[in-house]
Amino acid sequence: MAGALDRASLEAVARLFGVLAEPTRLALLQTLKDGPRAVGVLADELGAKQANVSKQLGVLHAAGLLARARDGSTVRYSIADAMIFDLCELVCGKLRRDAERQLSALAPAKKRK
C-alpha cells in the first residue's frame, strides 16, 4: 500500500468521492460504459430532465471522469478514464460481501425458530 497522503491529496480524494456520491452521476457513468452518448439520449435513457443530466455531466467532466466531443450542435460524452469502473467494482464487491455476511448471520436465527 502507498504511503500516507498529504492534506492536499486527501482533499482531492475526498472531492472525487464527493463527485461519486450522487446516484444520477453513477447512473450516467454506468450508461456511458456502453459507449458515448449525447445529452438528450442520456436524459431519455435515465428518464431524467435534460437540464439535470447536463448539470451532472458537467460535474463529472470537471472531475476529469468524462470527455466530451462536439459534433455540430450535439455534444457527446464518453468515459475519460476507465479506472472509475475498477473503483466501482471494489465498492460493489464490498457491498456484496457485507450483504452475504448479513444473510449468513440471519441463517442460524431462522433455523432456531
Buried (B, 14 or more C-beta within 10 A) or exposed (E): EEEEEEEEEEEEEEEBEEBBEEEBBBBBBEBBEEEBBBBEBBBEBBEBEEEEBBEBBEBBBEBEBBBBEEEEEEBBBEBBEEEBBEEBEEEEEEEEEEEEEEEEEEEEEEEEE
